[in-house]
Amino acid sequence: MDLLPYDFPNIRIFTCGYDSKVTHWFKGPAMQLDIYSYGESLLNGVEARRREDPRRRLIFIVHSLGGLIIKDALRRARTAMDDRFRAIYESTAAIFFLGTPHRGGSYVNIGLTVRKITACAGFDTNDKVLRDLKFDSVTAKLLREEFAKMLDDRRPKIYTFQEAIGLSGFGPLSGKVVVNASSALDYALEQKDFINANHVDMCRFSGVDDDGSFIRLASRSASSIFRRPSQLTKPKEILKSLFQPETQERFDQVNQAYEKTCGWLFEDETIGFVKWLRSGEGIFWISGKPGSGKSTLMKYAVTDPRTFQNLYANHKRNRWIWAEFFFSERGAQEQKTLEGLLHRILFQLLSQAEELTEIFADVYQNSVSIQGEWLLIYLERTLINIATQRKVRLNICLFIDALDEHSEHYDRSHWRLIEILQAFVAKSDGRFVKIMLCLSSRPENVFKDVFRKSPSFQVHLQTNFDIQIYVHSRINTYLASRDDLSSNPEVITSLTATCEEIARRAQGVFLWVALVTTDMIEALIDGESPEDLQQTLSSIQGDGDLYHLYHRILLRLKAPHLREAFVMLQIAYAAIEPWPVTEFFEAVGFTCSCTKRLDLTVRHPSDVELERRLVSRCRGFLELQDSVGKGDDPALGLQCGGKVVQFLHRTVKEFLATSKSFDDIHRRLGREMVGDGHLFIAEFRIRQHFRWYAHQPLLVGKVQDKRKHEIFYQAMMAEVTSGHAIGASLDELSEFIQSHELAFAYFEKVKHVSSWRKSFLALAVCAGLIVYVNRVLTERPMYMQPRDVPLLHYAISRGRIDTKNPLAIEARLKMIRLLISKGADLEMAQDGLTAFAFAFRVYVERIEFRPNRRDIFILLLEAGASVNVGINEFKHTSVPYAVGMDDIMPLKASVRKKDRELTKLLLVHGASFAALDPADWEYMRKYDKPMLHLVKQYHDKIIN
């Protein structure tokens, strides 16, 4: 109160509660109020003092119980019908929590700790308030849950300060009043630090030099929050463009560490994690077998306050900011790609350090705002710019989980990911900008090679004690409900031996332990004896072998539900992303029905009912998880958010992919099911399509419905994987699209095809529907003589949903071969470009190059396409002397792009040297001698 006016003379300061100057608020008999009443009183008091300007921004600095009171006040403001109170909620820009017991106090008896503190401060005590401090009390839990909704909605700046010193002189009550686990919110964007004082003294300051971390953060926060509105627009706009809610889903879905496990991460010095946090640098690598609990351990590290307590001891001159990302091969595209990683990392870094806005703004204004999206090169550039800048002093720590689940579109190679992460660390100087990365993955060779010199450990070698705790705890929890078993010493001895055997055979694979333990408990529920459990355990082959365990589970699929289980697993396996649970079961019901009609009259079961059905059919292979519902449209009756269906673990999908499980189920079904998940989904999507659009066809082009694109991807995959075409359904869809001239609505927004006249056949060509297109062209060969755009140009374009799938890429190449075999005219031009010229122009103008483009060149050239053609409007290049050419030959373009392999391909097929002007030869002499040597080699052959 005394210090802030010196830095911010124009801000208003109010106090509510007690500090060194306002202790009168609690003097005398304790007020007969509880936390809720205090919250209401605070809200009324703040509103009364803001009536002349109810929209001014607010910062709350709260200590101890004050944190619970402000959370209750904001809870009330958030749900208030009166705009005066709602404005308080909407104006809250930051909250500083000092020693707030978010999960209650550390003493669960009669609140003696708080009585001692309040007595030391000269206050009377209030029993009801003290009861609210009990660990995980109803009050604390309610406020915690309601406050989480505010954090998701408004995303205010949150600063948490924890007491570093415990109270002394209180006998058995000496120590920290609010333990670290209680005083932290575990909010992703929360900034945490420690104040070198006890709970009572942590909010008392004698001057600006007292505990610099708090004073510095308070000053910086106020400076950024009370800027003029024009200064705030830019970072908000950038953050909005970076925000992808799907990228946090995996972190939220990962299970919390089981009680009393994972503590060894901080307690075992031989692990080296604490040492790295406190004094290390660069990369720390956590590896482990599939299912060994790497993600759970990473979440434990991110959420445990000891991580940051130790981290803050490292390079104290700079302040720390951090970010996390958890890859998920089972999730949405944003959860498994480099783009998703960088979106989330950059969003978190800018959210915590608005001083970096200038670095982001440079790329954003010059590139992103023009392109309309953050392309990968812009994301990479911004990340590296943060490391190389020398204006903002920062320490940065990133926690990135499951590197092995990264899938870069068409390529599962992890090299680009590794190179970017290594460059991010290498570009920092370690002083002005210090960067540390904590990474986890399976022990694949690529990661072993790259991280061999980094400090590391293997999770599965450290979890034996955790596994014992887990198994014994789960069995004991069940036994608490079975007096007949828990009172029998022989039973206890037998079950203890079973627990020990599970732990011994686990080989560090926590998922194996969880599944086996569940199996044992279910056996007890079904009436099996402890001796039977020993035999059951002995029958499970392989120690810690998930595949053997999955095979065992598969064999136990119940015969009456086998058809439904097969369809469920196939659809989950073939889905691009996890499906909303209601939609998933609609697809299952449609596929299993004989009529192949969507029954809209059936009551939709609750999520609980559907989850039970999922478990009974698939025996735990599939599970429900929460999702944000990206791309859903209420106008179509689509589910927005809620539960989605996905595999229990990545290893389940891998097991289904590498084993003959689907074939085994197929045999048990007697081959009555035709097709696979791709076929099932394509057929369902078409029926769903007609249900939504048959009576309002023009709506197709007005809504953002990713499902309409999935029809063609799944139809293509069905042709590739099962050899089945969905001809009748596609013919029906073709008639619908052609009759309403709706083909345009199914193409990607690609400038090359935006003005072309679209048709369903062109759409099928773009989608790679080889079987379907071959049938149509065989039945109607006149379609190879188009009235509009040649089909070959469509096969080359990207005018469809880009699945970025290797099979889809191969399908495109096969489509080009098919069209050539059907007599496609290689020299027919569209917009002045032959098929080869069009393919080359797309290659030249693409900022990010995809390898399959070169395969297209080879196909066309080997089929006889002319190599000496103009590629109009060549505008994009990194070579200064190449800008502004209205017409350019392929050889010139490949030389200017320094693509020697492509240049050689063109020369082999007769590219004319006349395409190269003196400036090209001069540039090669000065800057690209290998290219000069290659070109001269072929030039000299022709001369000789």
N, C-alpha and C positions, 0 to 999 in steps of 0.2 A: 504493500500500500504506500509505503514511504519511498520506495526505490523506483517504481514504474513511472511516476510523473517526470522524472529527469529525462528518460528516454522518449516518452510519449506524452507530451504536455497536453495534447488535445483529446485524449481518451478519458472517459468517465470510469471511475472505480467505485464499486459498491462492495461492502462486506456483509456477510450474513453468517451468523454462527459465532465463532470465537477465534481470536488470535491474541497477540500480546496487548492489543489496545481495546478489544471489545469483549472482554470476558464477562461483562455484565449480562450478556445474553443468557448465561446459564446460572447466574448468581441466585442464591436463595434456594428454596425447595425446587426439586426437579420438576420440569414441566410435564404434566400428565399427558404426553403425546407419544405416538409411535412414529416410525420412519415415514409411513404414508402421510401422516398429518403434517410432519415437517416438510415433506415434498410439496404438499398442497399450499402450505404457508409460503414457501419459497417462491413458488410459481406466481402466486398472487402479488407478492412483494416486487418481483422483477417486472411483472406486467404494469404495475402502478407507476413505476419509474421510467417506463419507455413509451408512454402514450403520445408524447410529442413526435416521436420518430420510431415507430414499432418495427422498422425494418433494419435498424442499425445492427451490425454484426456483433456477436457475443463470444467471449472467451471465458470459460469457467476454470478456476483454479481451486481444487477441493482437496481436503485432507481427511483421511480416516472415514468416519461415518458420513462426512459431507459428500463423499463420492456416491454413497447409496442414496442420499437425499436428492442429489442432482439427477441421478438416473431415474428416480421416481418422478421428479418434476418434469423431466423431458418425456417420460412415458405418458404422463397426463397431457402434456402439450401436443404430443404426436396424435393423440386420438380425440383432441378437443374439437367440439363443434364451433366454438367461438374463435374467430380469426385472430383475435388479440393474443390468445394463448398459442394458437397454431404458429403465429409469427415467431414466437420464441424458439420453437423447435426448428423452424426453417432458417433462423438466423444464427444458430449455434455453429461456429466455425471451428472451434478447438476446445478440448478439455484436457486439463492437466490433473492427473490423479496422483496424489501423494499418500502412499500407504493405505489405499482403500481396500477393505476386505471384500472383494467381489464374490468370493465363495465362503464368506463368514470368517470368523476369527479362528485362531489355532487351538483355542481351549474350549472344550465342549461341556464343561461342568456348569457352574452357575455364573459364568461371565466374570470371574474374579480378576482376570487380567484387565478388563476394561474398567472395573471398579477401581483398581489400583491406579490406572492412568488418570481417570477422572478425579480421583482423590488427590493425586499429586498436583493436578492443575487447580485444585481448590473448588471443584464442582460437587454438587450433590449427584446421586446416581438415579438412573431410571431403569427399572427392571425390564420393561417391555423392550426398550432399545437394546439392552444387553442380550436379551433372548434372540433378537434379530441378528446378532453377531455370531450365533452358533454356526459351526461349520456346515455348509450346504443346507442352511435353514431354508424354509419355504420362501421367506422374503428375499433372501439373496438369490435364490434360484429364479424366482419370478423376474426380479429386476435384471438379472443376467440375460435371460431369454428375451425380454422386451427390449433391452438395450441393443442386443445383437441385431434386431430388426432395424433399429435406427442406423446402426453402422452400415448395414447393407443398403439402406435407402439413401442416406445423406452423405455418408463417408466423411465425417468431420475428422480433423486431425486429432489423433489421440497420443498423448504423451504420458507414460507411466513411470513413476519414480518409486523405487522400493527402498526400504530402510536397510542400510548396510550393517548397522550395529544393533545388537539386542540391548534390552534394558538390563541393568545390573542392580543388585541390592534388593531384589524381590524374592529371594530364596528360590523355591522350586518354580516360580513364575518368571524367573529371569530368562532373557533371550528375546528373540524377535516376537513382537506382538502379532504382526500380520506376516505370515510366512510367504516366501516368494510365489508359491503355487497359488496363493489366494489373492495376492496383490497384482497379478498379471491377468489381462483380459484374454491373451492368446489370440488377438485380432491380427489379421495378416498385415495391416498397415500401421500397427501400433509401434511406437518408438519407446524403447525401455532403457532406463539407466538407473544407477544407484546414487543415493545421497548419503554421504559419509556421516550419518547421525542415527540416533535411535528414533523410535516412532514419535516420541513427544517433541524432540528437537528438530526433526527433519523439515519443519515448515517455519523455522525461525532463522532469520538472516540479519546480520549486523551491518552488511554493506554489499556493494556490487561484487566484491572479491570472494564472497562466501559461496562455496560449492558451485563452481563455474558452470557445471553441466546444466543445472536448472536455470540459472540466470541467462545463460547463453541461448538455450532453447526457447525460453519464454520470450526473450527479445526478438529472436529470429522469427518465431511464430507470429508475434504481434506485427512485425514489419511486413510479412507477406500477406497477412489477413487484412490489414487496414490500408492496403493500397487502393488507388482509385480504380473504379470498375473497368476502365479501359485497360489497365495493367493486368487485370485478372482474366480477361477474355482469352488471351492467347494460351496459357497453360491448360485452361479448362477445355478449350477446343482441341488441343493436342491429345489430352487424356481421353476425351470422348472418342477420338479416332483410333486410339490404341486399345480401348477397353473391349475385351472379349470374355463375357462371363463364363463361357464353357471352359476356359483355361484353368479355372479354380476348382472345377468339379472333382477332378481326381484327388486333389488334396483333401477335399471335404469327405470323399468316399473312403479314404484309407482309414482303417480301424485304429483307434487309439491303442497304445501299448497296454497290454494286460497289467493289472495291478501288481506292483512290486517287481516288474520286469524292466529290462533295459538300463537299469541304474548303473551297470558296469561301464557304460559308455563314458561316464564321468568319474567313476570310482576306481577303475583299473588303469593305473598309470602306464602299463605296458601297451595299452591300446594306442596311445599317442594322440588321441583326439583333443584332450584338454591342452596338452602341450602345443599342439598346432594352433588351437584357438588363441592361446595367450601370447605366443611368440613366433608362430609359424608364418608361412607365406605360400602363395601359389595354390596348388591343388591337393586336396585330401580325397582319397578314393576309398569308398566302401563297396566291397564286392560280396557276392554270395550266390549260392545255388538258387535255382528257381524255387520260389515258395518259402525261402528261408526267413522272410520278414524284413527285407531291406526297406521297403516303403514305410512300414510301420516304424522302423528305427529312425528313418529320415524325418518322419513327422514328429517323432519324439524329440529329435534334436532341434527341430525348428520351433517347437512349442515349449520346450523346457527352458526356464529362465536362466539356468546355469550356462547354457550356450552363450548367451549374450553377456552374462556377467563375466565370463572368461574372455570373450571377444573384446569387450571394452577395455581390457588390460593391454591389448595389443595396439601399438601405435596410437597412443592417447592424444597426440596433437590434433588429429582429425576426428570428426564425428563419424559414427558408423551408420550406414543405411544397408538394407538387405532386401533380398527378394527370393522367392521360391518358385519352382515349377516342377510338377510331377507328370512325366510322360505317361500315356496310357494307350497301348495298342488297341485296347477294346473300345475306346471312346470315340468322340467326334474327331474330325480332321484336325481341329485346332489343338487337340490334346496329344497329337502324335507327330507334329511337324515342327520344323525349325521356325516357321512363321509364327506358330502358336507360342512357342517358347519365347521368342523375342518380343512379341506383343506383350506378354505378361511381365517379363522382366523389365522392359522399358516403362511400362505403365506403373509398376511398383516403385521404380527408382525415381521417376518424375514426381510421383505422388508424395514421396518423402523428402525430395530436394527440389523445390521449385526454382532454386538458383540455377538449375540445369536447363531452364526453359530456353535460354538463348541457343544452346547447343541443339536442342530438338527443333526449335523454330527455323533454323537455317535449312535443314532438310525438309521440314514440313512445308514451308512456304515455297521453296524452289522446286520441289518434286512431288510430294504427297498431295498437296492441294490441287496440283495440275493433273496428276494421274487419277486422283479420286480414291486412292488406296495406298496402304503401306506395302509396296513391293519388297521382296526379300532383300534386295540390294540396299534399299533405304533403311530398313531395320538394321542390317549389318553395319552400315555406315554410321548410324547414330550410336550404336553400341560402342564401336571403336572410337568415335569422337569423344565419348565420355571418358574413355581410358586415356586418351592423348591430351585432353584439355588441361590447362594449367591455371584456370581462373577460380575454380571452386575446389577447396580442399575437401577430400572425401576418402573414407574407407568404405569399401563395398564387399559384402559377402553374399554369394549366391549359393543356394541349396537346390541342386537339380537331381531329381530321382529318375531311375529307370532309363538311362541312356540307351540301353539295348531295345527299348520299346519305341524309339524314334524311328519314323518311317518317312523318308523324304520323297514323297510322291511316288514316282516310278522306281525309285532306287532305295533299297534298304541299307546301302552303305552308310556308315556313320562318319566318314572322313570329313565331310564338310562341317558337320556339327563340331567335331573335335577341333578342326582348324580354327573355327570361329572362337571357341572357348579358349584355346591356347593363345590366340592373338589378343583376346581381351585382357588376359593376364599379362602377356608380354609387353603390350603397348603402355601399360602403366609404369610409372617410375618408382613405385614403392614408397615414395615420400609424400609428394603432393597428392597423388592418387594411389591408394593401395587396394589391390583386388585379391580376394581369396575365394576359391570355389570348393565347395564340398559336393562331390559327385558320387552317385551310386549306380551300379549296373551288375549284370551277370558277369562272370569272369571270362568273357569272350576274348579271343586272341587279340583282336584289334585294340581292346582296352588294356590288356596285359602289356602289350608292346608300348603303348603310348604312356601309360601311367607307372611303368616299372620303377621309376626313380622317385615317385611321389610317395609320401607317407600313406599307409593303407592298412586295412585289416579285412578278414573274411568273416562275415556275419555268422555263417553256419558253424564256425569253430568257437564261437563265444556264447552260444545260447543254450548250452546243456542245462545249466541251472534254471534258466527262464522256462525251459520246456518242462522241467520237473515241477516247478511252481504252478504252471498252467494246468498240467494234467491232474495233479493232486487237487488243485483248487476246484476244477470243474467236477471231478468225481465227488469231492466232499460236499459241494453245493447240492448235487443231486441227492446224496445220502441224507442230507438234512431233511428231506421230504419222505425218507423211508426209514422209519423207526425199526422196522423188522430187520433191516440190513445193518444199520449203524449200531445197533445194540449187540450184534453178534461178532465177537472177537475173531472168529475164524474167517468170517466174510471180510472183515476189515483187513486181515492179513493177506487174504487172497487178492483183494482189490489193490492193495498196496503193491503187491508183486506185479500185478498187471500194469499199474502206472509206471513202475520202474522199467518194465519190459518195453513199454511204448517209448519212454524217454531214451532208453538204450538203443533202440532200433531207428530212432528218428533221423540220425545223421545230420542233425541241424536243420531239417526241413520242417518249419513250423506249420505249414499248410497240411502236410501229411499228418502231423500230430493232431491238428484240429479236426480233420476228417475222421481219423481213427477213433479219437476220443468221443466224438459225436456218435459214431457207430457203436461204441461200447455202451454209451448211455442209452441209446435207443434199444439195444439188446436187453438191458436191464428193465427198461420200461415194458418191453414185450414179454417179460417174465423169465428170461434166461438167468441161470445161476452164475455166480462168479466163476465156477469151474468151466462153464460153457464159454465164458468170455476168454479164458485162456486158450481154449481150442480155436475159437474164432480168430483171435489174434495170431495164432500160429499158422492159420490158413492163409493169411495175407502175405503174399510173396513180396520179396524185396524189402530191404531196409531203407526207409525214406524214399522209396520209389513211387513217385506220383502216378506214372503211367500204369503200373501194375494195379494201383489202387483204383484208378479211373476205369480200367478194364473190369475190375471186380464190380464196381458200381453199375457199369453199363449192363453187365449180365443180370443185374437185379432189377432192371426195368420191368415193371409189371406188364404181363401179356395184355390185359384189357386196355391198357393205356399206351401200348407200344406204338400204334399208328400216330397218336397225338404227340408222343414224345419225339418220334422221328421228325415230324413236321416242325415242332418247336425248335429242336436243335438245328435243323437245316436252315430255318429262317434266321435264327440268331447268327449262324455261321456265315450266311450270305449277305446279311445286312451291312450297308456301308457304315451306318452308325447305329447305336442302340435305339430301339423303338419304344415309344410310349406304351405302357402296359396294356391299355384298353385297345389300342390299335393292333398291337401284337396278337392279342387273343382274337380279335376280329379276323385277322389274316389266318390264324390257325383254324378257326371255325370254318372259314370259307374254303380253305384247302381240304379239310377233312370231310366237308359235306359232299353229297352226291349231286346236288343241284347246281353247285357253283354259283350261288346267289348270295348276296349280302342280306342277311336277315336283320332288318332295322326294328323289328318288333320285340326282339329279345331284350330282357332287362340286363343292364350292364352291372355285373357283380362289383362289389367293393374291391379296393386294392388288397385288403386282407384276404378275401376269398380267392382272388386271383393268385396271390402269393402262395397260398396253401396248395392250390391246384398245380402251380409251377413246380413246387417241391415234390408233390406226390408223383408227377409225371416224369420229371427229369432228375430226381434224386439229388438235388443240390447242384447240378451242373450249371443251372441258370439261376440268377438272383435278381431282385429289384433294387435299384439305386435311385437316389434323387437326381433330378436334372433341371436345368433352367429353361428347357423347352425352346431352344433356338429355332427360328424359322416357322414357328407355328402361327396359325392365323385363325382367330376366333370367328371371323366372318364365314369360314368354311366348317365351323364346328370342330376345329382341330384342338387337341389338348395343348394347353400352354403350361409348360413346366410339369412338375409332378414326378411320378415314378417311370423309370424306363427299365427294360429287360436287357441284361447283358450276362456274359459268362462269369462264373465265380472267380476265375483267375485266367490269366493269359495262357497258362499251361493246359487248360482244358481245351481251348481252341487249337493249340498246337497238337495235342493228343488226337483230336478228331481229324486234323489235317494229315498227320503222318501215319496213323493207324488205319485199319480197314473197318473202323467202327460202323460207319454208315452202311457199308456193304453187309456187315453182320446183321444189322437191324433189318436191312432190306430182305435178307434171306429169311429171317424170322417172320417177316410180314408176308412171305410168299410172293414177293415181287408185285404186290398189288398197287404199290405207289410208283408212278411214273414221273421221272424228273427229279430235280433237286431244289434247294432253297432259292436259287436264282429264278427258276421257273415259277415256283410258288409265289414269290414276291411280285414278279412281273404280271402274272395273271391277276393277282389281288389288286395291284395298283391300277390296272386297267378298269376293273369293275368299280373300284373306288372312284376313279376318274369320272366315269359315267354317272355315278351317284351324285357327285358334286356339280358337274358341269352340263349334264344332258339338257336341263331346263334353263340354263343360263350360260350358254357357250362363250359369250363375250367376256365373261369373268376370268377365263383362262389367262388372258393377256394382262389382267389388271392386278392379280395377286402374286405375291412372292411365294410360290409353292414349289419347293424342291422335289416334291414327290412326282411331279409330272416328268421331270428329267430322269428320275430313278427308273421309270418304266423302260427307257431305252438302254440304260446301263445294264439292268438286270436281264433284259431280253438278250442283249449281246453276250452276257456271261453265261446265260442258259445255253446258248448255241455252242459256246466254247467248252463248257465243262461237261455238259450232258449230251450234246449233239441234237437237242430238241429245239425246234423253232415253234413259236406260238403263233403260227400263221393265221388261224381263224380270228383270234383276238386282235392281232395287229391289223388285219383287213378291216375289221369293224372299227378300230380306232382310226385307220386311214380314211374311211368313209366319213367319219365324224369331223375330222380335222379338215379334209378337203372341202366338204360341203359348207363349212363355215369359214373357210380361208383362215385357219388359225395356226398354220405351220410356223409363222414368225414367232409365236409366243414360246416356242420350245427351243429356240436357238440362243446360245450365249450372245452377249453383247460384244461382238467382234466386228471391228470397223470394216474389215475386208468384205464381209458378207451382209452388212447392214442394209445395203440397197438392192440386194439380189432378191429375185422372186423365189419364194420358198414353196416347197411341196413336201408331202409326206415321204415320197421316195427319196428326196434329197436328205430329209431328216434321217431316214434309215441308213443311207450311205454314210452320213457323218457319224452315226452311232455305231457303225461297224457290224450291222446286222447282215452278215454274209449269206447265210442260208436263206433268209427272207428276200434279200435283194436278188440273189441268183434265181430264185423261183420266179419273181416278178419279171425280171429281164428275159428269162427263158420263155415265159408265157406271152410277154409283150415286148419283143425285141425293138419295136419302134421307139421305146423310151430311151434308147441309147442315142437317138437323134433329138436332143432336147430343143424345145422352142425357146428356152431361156438359158440358164446357166448350165454349162457342161457338168455332168455328174462327177467327173474327175476332179474338177475344181473343189467341189464340196468334200470329196474324200480327203483332199489335202488341207482344207481349212480346219479351223478349230471352232466352227459354228455349232457346237453342241455342248452339253455339259462335259467338262473335262474331268474324267475320273482319275487321271494320273495313275493308272493301273497298268502294269506290264502287259497283261492280257489284252487290255483295250488298245494299247499301242500296237501290239502285234495284229490285232483285228483291223486296224487302220491300214497297215501294210498289206494284209491279205485282201482288203477291199480294193486297193489300188491295182493289185495283180488281177483281181476278178474283172474290174472294169476294162483293163487293158486287154484281157483275154476275150472280152465281149466286143472288142473293136473300138474302144474309145479313141478319138482323134487327138493325138498328142499335140498337134499344132493348132487346134481350135483355140481361139482366144476369147477371153472374157475381160472386158475393161482394158483391152489392148495387151493382155498378158496371156501367154500360153500356160499350160499346166506347170511346166518347169519354171518359167519366169515367175509365176504366182508363188510357187513353193519357195523360190529363192528370195523373193521380196519379203515373205513372211519371216524367213530366217534372218534376213538383214535387219528388219525392223523390230524383232523381238529383243527386248532388253535382257531377258533371261532365256538362254538357249537350252533346248531340249534335244538330247542325242538322237532321237528317232528321225529328226529332220534330215540328217545326212543319209539315212537308209532310204528315205523317199527320193532323194536326188539319185541315188544309185539305181533304184528301180526304174525311174523315168529315163535316165540316160541309157541304161542297158536295153530299154525297150525302143530306143531310137529317137528320143527327144533331142531337139537342137539345143546345143549349149550356148550358142552365140545369139542370145536374145536380150532385149532391153528389159530392165526391171524398173519401171517408172517410179518417180517420187521417192528416191532414196534420200532420206533426211537424217536418219539417226546413225551416228558413228562416234567413236571416241577419238578418231584421228582428225586433227584440225583441218588438214588440207582437203578432206573428203566431203565437207559439209556443203550443201546447196546444189548438188547435181540433180537435174531433173530427169536424166536418163543415164543409166549406168549398166555396164555389162557384168555378168556374174564373176568373171575373172578379176576385174578391178575391185569388186566388193570383197571377195575372199582375201585378196592381197591386203586391202586396207584393214580388214578385221584380223589380220595376222594369223589366218587359219591355214596352216601349211598342208594339213591333210586334205582339206577341201580343195585347196588350190591344185594339189597334185591330181585329184579326181577330175577336175575340170580340164586340166592339161591333157590327161590321158584320153579324154573324150573329145579332144580337138578344139579346145578353147582358143580363140584368136588372140594373138599378142597385140593386135591393133587396139584392143580394149585398154591397154596400158599407155598412158601418156608420159611425157618426160618427167613430170612431177612424181609419178609413181616410181619410176626407176631411181630418181634421185633420193626419194625417201627410203627405199630399200637399201641403197648404198650407205646411207648415213645411220639408219636406225634398225634395220632388219636384214642383216647379212645372210642368215640361214634361208630366209625367203628369197633373197636375191640369188643365192646359189641354186636353189631349186628351180626357179623360173628360168635362169640362164641355161641350166642343164637341158631342159626341154626345148628352149629357144635354139640352142646350138644344134640339137639333133635335127630340127627342121631345116636349118640353114645347110647343114652338111648332107 
